[in-house]
Amino acid sequence: MSVQPSRPDRTDATVPARAGAGLKAEHVEEILTSSADIGFFEVHAENYMGAGGKPHRQLEAIRDVYPLSLHGVGLSIGGEQPLDKDHLQRLAALNKRYEPGLFSEHLAWSTHDTTYYNDLLPVPYDKATLDRVCEHIEEVQDVVGRKMLLENPSTYVAFEQSTMSEIDFLKEITRRTGCGLLLDVNNVYVSCTNHERSAETYLSEFPIGDVGEIHLGGHAPDVDDAGRPLLIDAHDREVDDAVWPLYEMIVSQTGPLPTLIEWDNEVPVWSVLLAEAQAAERILHRASATGLQRAV
């Protein structure tokens, strides 16, 4: 892959504490012609691992105007196998080429032997997994040359072999590796509903001082084999009414943070996605105003 030199006319790489949206090819022309008022765009790294073509032309045009966040979905940080060296080098090249303000990956695994699963699968929270995840994160940060954010997962099953909570697992990862966290509030709500736990309690224990970005997205309701409520992290609809108050609870404590609206399936027209980002932006403004009042 050929790496293009940095362009001096690009916007500041820093991602502002505003709402952003996942970039979709079908929205690019409208975004650019309307000069959309939005904080940043986030892209899945794996969609831009070719050397050129239309995807890169579009991303170059966006990057000249808006800050960018790069989100990996295929590195398999939690997998038992060594990290794919070629994949990791492509991630490093993308970081160098586009200079994103934020770079993140998932706490999950998606590969086994030579098979890639188009899913983000959960890991047990035990010492062996902790050691392996920390080793992988340190390798990523060394190769890419920057701090990575790790996203909390949405889960549907719990492992009997787990010896610590998800919160303690994440805290230990950040302590050992120096990475930051990407707090997906929808994932929290999905997981807590599926495991019959309190999302508010989970968030009250979350190490929010390590959070560098927040994700919001939609989920699909379902039921398990026993007829109990089951939520699927579908990314195919608006942010649920139950998730917005959790988000506001967090940013009222942290102050404004870069917040992404994820909508990857059944993608709507740009105006619908922008409206979701604007809803998050209003909450960020309230959080900012609250912070100013406290400072006074």
KANOR-V434006 format. One record per residue. PSI is psi in degrees with one decimal (* if undefined). Layout:
BEGIN
psi->PSI
psi->PSI
END
This chain:
BEGIN
psi->128.0
psi->132.4
psi->125.1
psi->146.7
psi->154.3
psi->145.1
psi->132.0
psi->-18.4
psi->6.5
psi->152.2
psi->159.9
psi->136.2
psi->-20.7
psi->130.9
psi->122.8
psi->163.4
psi->62.8
psi->178.5
psi->142.8
psi->-178.8
psi->154.8
psi->132.1
psi->127.1
psi->138.6
psi->-37.6
psi->-11.1
psi->-11.9
psi->-48.0
psi->-44.1
psi->-38.9
psi->-45.2
psi->-39.8
psi->-27.6
psi->-4.6
psi->55.8
psi->133.0
psi->93.0
psi->151.0
psi->-40.5
psi->171.7
psi->147.6
psi->140.7
psi->151.5
psi->124.0
psi->-39.0
psi->-18.8
psi->-7.3
psi->33.1
psi->1.7
psi->169.3
psi->-26.1
psi->-147.6
psi->-174.3
psi->-43.0
psi->-42.6
psi->-35.2
psi->-42.0
psi->-43.2
psi->-36.8
psi->-43.0
psi->-41.5
psi->-43.5
psi->-23.5
psi->-15.2
psi->-35.9
psi->148.4
psi->157.5
psi->143.9
psi->135.3
psi->122.2
psi->113.7
psi->142.4
psi->2.6
psi->13.5
psi->-20.9
psi->55.1
psi->-35.1
psi->2.2
psi->157.3
psi->-21.2
psi->158.7
psi->154.1
psi->146.6
psi->112.1
psi->-39.9
psi->-43.3
psi->-43.1
psi->-39.1
psi->-36.7
psi->-37.0
psi->-42.6
psi->-40.7
psi->-39.5
psi->-40.5
psi->-40.7
psi->-39.3
psi->-40.9
psi->-8.4
psi->54.8
psi->148.2
psi->-25.8
psi->148.1
psi->128.7
psi->162.1
psi->173.5
psi->147.4
psi->88.3
psi->173.1
psi->152.7
psi->6.5
psi->150.9
psi->123.9
psi->-120.0
psi->12.1
psi->133.2
psi->126.8
psi->130.1
psi->58.9
psi->163.5
psi->101.0
psi->145.8
psi->165.0
psi->153.2
psi->150.5
psi->83.0
psi->175.3
psi->-42.4
psi->-44.3
psi->-40.5
psi->-47.5
psi->-42.5
psi->-44.0
psi->-43.4
psi->-41.7
psi->-42.4
psi->-43.1
psi->-42.3
psi->-37.9
psi->-43.7
psi->-48.6
psi->-33.8
psi->-45.7
psi->-44.8
psi->-28.3
psi->29.8
psi->168.1
psi->138.8
psi->146.9
psi->138.6
psi->127.7
psi->133.4
psi->142.7
psi->164.4
psi->131.3
psi->154.3
psi->-16.5
psi->157.9
psi->145.7
psi->131.6
psi->-28.8
psi->-6.5
psi->135.9
psi->1.3
psi->163.6
psi->163.7
psi->-39.8
psi->-49.2
psi->-36.1
psi->-47.7
psi->-40.4
psi->-42.1
psi->-35.9
psi->-48.0
psi->-36.0
psi->-41.7
psi->-31.8
psi->-19.7
psi->5.8
psi->164.6
psi->-174.8
psi->143.7
psi->112.2
psi->108.7
psi->105.4
psi->-34.7
psi->-39.5
psi->-39.1
psi->-48.6
psi->-42.5
psi->-51.1
psi->-45.2
psi->-37.6
psi->-45.0
psi->-30.7
psi->10.3
psi->50.6
psi->170.8
psi->121.8
psi->-35.4
psi->-41.8
psi->-44.3
psi->-49.4
psi->-30.4
psi->-21.7
psi->-7.6
psi->140.0
psi->75.7
psi->-19.3
psi->-17.2
psi->0.3
psi->126.4
psi->-12.9
psi->153.2
psi->141.7
psi->142.6
psi->141.6
psi->-179.4
psi->156.3
psi->157.4
psi->130.7
psi->143.4
psi->-174.9
psi->150.4
psi->-174.4
psi->-22.1
psi->3.7
psi->8.5
psi->152.6
psi->137.2
psi->129.3
psi->140.4
psi->128.2
psi->84.8
psi->-25.1
psi->40.3
psi->17.4
psi->-179.0
psi->160.8
psi->134.0
psi->148.8
psi->-29.7
psi->-17.9
psi->-33.1
psi->-46.0
psi->-32.3
psi->-41.6
psi->-45.9
psi->-35.1
psi->-41.7
psi->-51.1
psi->-18.2
psi->-23.4
psi->-40.3
psi->-22.1
psi->175.2
psi->137.8
psi->150.6
psi->127.7
psi->122.8
psi->135.0
psi->117.4
psi->128.3
psi->91.4
psi->-17.1
psi->149.3
psi->49.0
psi->129.3
psi->-178.3
psi->159.4
psi->-38.0
psi->-33.5
psi->-44.2
psi->-41.0
psi->-38.5
psi->-36.6
psi->-42.8
psi->-38.4
psi->-33.2
psi->-42.3
psi->-38.4
psi->-36.7
psi->-38.6
psi->-38.3
psi->-38.5
psi->-40.8
psi->-39.7
psi->-39.2
psi->-42.5
psi->-40.2
psi->-41.9
psi->-39.1
psi->-39.6
psi->-41.2
psi->-38.8
psi->-36.0
psi->*
END
